[in-house]
Amino acid sequence: MTAMLAIWHDVDPGVAAAYDAWYDEEHFPERLACPGFLNGQRYEALDAATKPRYLAFYEVASLDALTSPTYRSRLENPTERTKKVIAGFRNSIRGACRVRFDMGTGAGLFCATLALDGAKAGGRLTQMAEAIAKRTGVSRLRIIEGDATATGPVTAEQRLRGQLDRPVPLTAIVEMDTDADLGCIGALHPAPGEVVRRYRRLRFAVAPT
């Protein structure tokens, strides 16, 4: 079973114009050239009520990929372009994550994430996963959990963001084919305080072979 690196964030208006090009032209290629990085996806919120606005996640072969010398060097030696854009990141939720459930193999054009209350969700996970997996239109369901020990110490890139990243809670990520399928998140029966976020995909990228 793979691991993931996930980040939700907003972007300061001062770097918004440069953000998309930087991500596609520099950031994705740089990250996916690191050993163990398999693919990356990035998404934008479907509506103004969904915050943070952006979501990106990378599938990695194992958590070891996030402590490799190559990847750590990228984090400690950001390019000038990266410095300018990442300094404009706001409200970041970021971390290395263990994958607790992984069903399906597709990559959906839309996704919904549900931040779960770990103290209450434990006994519901299998039931939730089975309910979602039966829905038509669902490409993939993963339930991930941040691992603070695997995320490692504060890096130069994190210092550029100006504030500590919030850790990734126990989270369901459901990928689906159409925005109409987003309603399937209801099958997870969100509890009070569990946050649903809805996104459309901007880009999918695969590591070079």
N, C-alpha and C positions, 0 to 999 in steps of 0.2 A: 504494500500500500504506500502511495506517495505521501509527501508532505507538501505544504504550501507556504508561500509568503503572501500575505494579504495586507492591503492598505486602503483605507477610506480617507478622503481628505477634501477640503475646499481649496480654492486657489484665489489669491489676492488679485483684484482687477488689474493691478500693475503688471502682472506677468501673464494674464489670460491670453493675450494675443500670441505669445510665444509658446504656450503650453503644448498644444496639440502637435505642432511640428517637432518640438524637442522630444516629446515622448516617442513619436514614430520614427524619427530620423536618427536619434542618438540613444535614448534611454533603453528602448526595447532591444536594439542590436547589442548594446553594451552588456545588458543583463543576460541576454540569452547566449552570449558568448562565454559565460562563466560555466565551469564544469558542473554538471548535475541539473542545470536549468533546462526544462523540457519545453515549456511553452508559457505564453503570457496572454492575458486578456485585460482589456480595460473598458470601462463602462461609464456612462453619464446618467445622472438622475433623470427620470421621466417627468418629474414635476418639481416645482419649487418647494414643495413640502418635504421632499426627500433630502435629508442632510446626513452626512456630508454629500457634496454633489458628485464626487468622483469615487470610483472603486477600481482597483486593479489587483489582480492576483496572478501569481506565478506558481505553476506546478513544478516541483523539484523532485528529483529521484529519492532524496532523503534529506533529513535535517542537516546532515553533514555538508550539503551543498552551501548552506548559509553560514558556514564557518570556514570555508575553503580560503586559502591565501589569496586566490584571484578575486573572489567576491569581496573579501574584507578590504583588499587594496582599492577596489572601486569605491567602497564606502568612505575610505579615509583620504582618497585623492580625487575628489569630484572635479570634472572639467569646468571651465569658466562658464559655459552655457548651463551646466547643471547647477552651479552655484546660484546663478541669477534666478532660475525657475524654482528650485527647491526652497529658496529663501522666501518665496511667496506661498508656500504650502501653509494651510491653516487647519486647525481642528482635526489633526491626524489621529487615526486609529490604526495601528500597524504592529505586525509581529509575525514571527515564525510560528507555524501552526502544525499540529499533528492532525491527521485525518482520521476521524473516528468511524465514519461511514462513508462509503463511496459506491454509488449505484448508477450505472449507465456509463456511456463512453462518449457521448456527443458534446458539442459546444453550442449552447443556445445563443440566439440573437438577443434574447432578453434574460434578465435574471432578477431574482428577488432574494434578499438576505434577511434572515430573522435572527436577531441577537437574543439568545435564550438565557433564561435565568438558570444557571448551572445547578443551583441548589434544589430547584424544583423540576428540572427537565430530565434528570438522569433516568428515571423510570419510564419516561415517555419516548425516548429516542428511537428505539426499535419500532414502536407503534407508529410514530410520526413518519419514519423513513418508509415503512411499508405503505402507508396511506398515500404518500407522495409518489412513490415509484409506480403505483397502479394508474396514475393519471395519464391520459393521452396528452401529447405535446411536451412532456417533460423529457429533456435530453439527458440531464444528469442531476444528481443530488449528492452533495457532500455535506457532512457535518464536521466542522473543524473546531479546534480548541487551541488558543494561543499557548505557547511554551516560552515563558520568560527566560528560562535558562538557555534556550537555543537561540534567542534573539541576540544575545550577547551585550557587551558594554556599549555605552553611548559612543557614536561615531561622529566624524566630521560632518557627514550629511545630516545627521539628526540635529547637531548643534545649529546648522543652517536654518532649520525649521523654527528655531527660537523657543520651542517648548517641548517638553517631553511628550512622546507619542502615548496615547492611551492604549492599554493592552487590548488584544483581540479576545472578546469573551467567547464562550461556547456559541457557535454560529452555524446556522443552516444556510447553505448557498444552493439555490435551485435554479438551474438553467433551463430555458424553455424556448419554443420555436416562435411564438407570437406574443404580443403584449396582452392579447385576450387570455392567454394561458396563465397570466400572473395571478389570477384568482385562485389558483391551486394552492397558494401559500396558506389559504384558510384551512387546508387539511392538516396543517401543523398546529391548529388551535392555539394561536398566540395567547399567552397569559398576560394579565395586567403588567405593564412595564417592559414587556418584550417588544423590541423595536423592529418593525418591518420596513425595509427599504426596497425601492423598485428602480431598476436601471435598464438602459438599452446599450447594446454593445457598440463600441466605436471601432475596436480593432482586435484581431486575434493574430498572434505571431508565434511561430514555431522555431525552436533552436536549430541552427544549421547543423547538418550531418557531416 
